[in-house]
Amino acid sequence: MNIMKLRVLWYAISGALVIGSIVAIGMFGLRQGIDFTGGSLMALRFEERPSSLDVGNVLSEMSLGAVVGQPVGEQDMNLRMKTLTEEEHTAVLDRLSTAFGTVQELRYDAIGPSIGAELRAKSWKALLVVFVGILAYVAYMFRKVSAPIASWKYGIITIGTALHDVIIPLGLFAILGHFGQVEIGTPFIAAILTIMGYSINDTIIVFDRVRENLQRMGGSFDEIVHTSLKQTYARSLYTSLTTLFTLVAIYLFGGDSIKEFALALIVGILAGTYSSIFVAAPMLVTWDRFRRRK
């Protein structure tokens, strides 16, 4: 299959996924966890799990503000509420035990709103630093490549494909947050940074082979890019598949606390593998043709 000749199809698929993700983010937003908003999260296990409404009614007299219950599995429930003092924390467990029998606390996290805001700000700064660092690194590594595509254009395409790979899982989690109450926190930011690194690694491998073949091959730029892609895409596919096998096993058999982390990585790596093969390399050819027509 000549990937270059079908590049309009690959662009259309990517465009549909990215636009759909942006629309989902705009409509639903991202449901932020207590890492970013502050509050308390209690993971509880009941002998016979009550409904979220019943739990809310039992705790309504304690002035805890809005109490959000999210059933997990057959016996567990996650409760999210305002930041609790240790006395309030103990009182909540006592009241639930009195109303519903033995209640086992599996997890308890409490973060103040100021710490949540600080974590959110630092997460965005980390993403910005990564993007700037990537652009500088690619421009430096390809500094000797001046024709037919300037070195800084390799960096722009690399950043563009990384954004492509990040926006798609963001859109998915916006949908999951709206319909499934799935929240994002610092583990999700770690997953996004991992996705960016994985995606950029794949893209750089293809671009580096293009750089080498420009120095030792003849023929048109289209042919050189196509040959470079054929020499590298099998390696990208094999690497991604071995990683995906591990992530799918973690998602299926791991604990509930890391399922969202694994899911974000699965979607991001799939998007990253697709973009490095079907978007990044064809974009070089498209940019070169646009330059020549202009």
Disulfide bonds with the S-S distance in Angstrom:
none
